[in-house]
Amino acid sequence: MIKTVLFDLGGVIINIDRDRSVNAFENLGLKDASSYLDCYKQKGFFLELEDGRLDAGGFCSELSRLCGKTITCEQASQAWLSIITEVPLERLSFLKVLRKQYRVCLLSNTNPFIMDWAANPDFCGTGSSLYKFFDHLFLSYRMQCVKPDPVIFEKVLATLNDKPGEILFIDDGPANIKAGQDLGMLTYMPVNGTNWIPDVQKILANSVTNRNRSE
């Protein structure tokens, strides 16, 4: 029986375009920005930001060094946030509906720049921050590990005290989905920018039907 629905952020809750952020960092002077920035797991000092080894100030210092000029945290923030193309309100509304029956959590490879934006009370134009839509947020830079490392999933399971088979994990990254499956989680991999709500509703409905048949 599914007790918890565990969502990724970028590519699932919000729509993203990696190339926009790559272009923004290159415009700041970072050569080969595409070698650092990935849709699913970053590399180099971008990864160090997402796994908590670097804070926002440390990231800006390294970015400035590589660009050969001072890059402010505001400029770095704008470059990071350019990856976001849309916050579909119907998905946030769906989260509210889900929370009436399930524990709804977030598991994201993310960083302080993105989460400062998400913590804004009006990040989606409705007067609510991202935090208002979830029962718990598992954030890589705070947990000091990233998907698809099994360690981050084990920390999630320990916090939730759920069995893997009681979790529906929704993520757009193939490696992340495989990691969840290897632990025994139910999984669904949507495509960035598509309406995945009907598919998730069907998975949850089938779970209830299967449970009723087994009782």
Buried (B, 14 or more C-beta within 10 A) or exposed (E): EBBBBBBBBBBBBBBBBBEBBBBBBBEBBBEEBBEBBBBBBBEEBBBBBBBBEBBBEEBBBBBBEBBEEEBEBEBBBBBBBBBBEEBBEEBBEBBEEBBEEBBBBBBBBBBBBBBBBBEEEEBBEEEBBBBBBBBBBBBBBEBEBBBBBEEBBEBBBEEBEBEBEBBBBBBBBEEBBBBBEEBEBBBBBBEBBEEBBEBBEEBBEEBEEEEEEEE
